[in-house]
Amino acid sequence: MTATPARPPAPYDSSAMLALSVHANPGIYALIAGSGISFGAGVPTGWGVIQELVRRMASVADPDTALGTEFDAEKWWAETFPSKELGYDAVLEACTLTPTERRRFLEPFFVPTDEELEAGTKTPAEAHRAIARLVKRGSIKVIVTTNFDDLLEKALDACRRPS
């Protein structure tokens, strides 16, 4: 049996190869953005929001117990709601009654206060601006995002405005 010869290493790393391909093939790539893209801008990830909401629920359920940094949201949820899998929908259902209430409940996680705006928090970060530049030059035409924040939209709007 003849062994297949090993493929020689690529002359560039995979990030450089992808960048070259995006540049050489404008408009054929789509971008998928999750909550991690906004983490650097001070917006918590989806998991971070879930953990904080569960922490708040635990604090309300037992106000006499101080919840330290060792609080285990998954354990508390499993003990409190053994028949419900921990996730966004289940937590919001347990915390709120209406869609309007849910939106207001989540808003502080994603919408900056005046103080946060002044500090540059919860505003488009370099990742958002870089994506906006890719869209502006036609490299990316489709963006799919799971984010609740509007930082990518704000970066796209700012990129469209004349300097």
C-alpha angles and dihedrals in degrees: 000000000000118000118231109247114249114257111246115246116267115258090235134040117257094258092055091046091052092048091051091049093049089049094047095044107042116193100012097096126079122202124223113199125190132186093280091075090068097041091089088055091058098263113130120238119251089260090050090054091049092050092049093048091050089048089054091048091051091048092052092045092053110018093172093063117082112221110218130189089278092067109133109211093187093052094046091048093048091050094044100039105023094167096050125077113230109252144121096275095047094048094047091047089053093047105039143031109206137034090246090053090049092052092050091045092054098038097089090059093058111020115073122234119225089261092052091049090050090051091048092246123143090017125117111293128207091273091057092047092048091053090048090053090051089052092046092054092045098248093121122035102167127051123182115189137177092196124124092200122084098220094117091051090049091051091049091050092049091049091053094052115093114252 
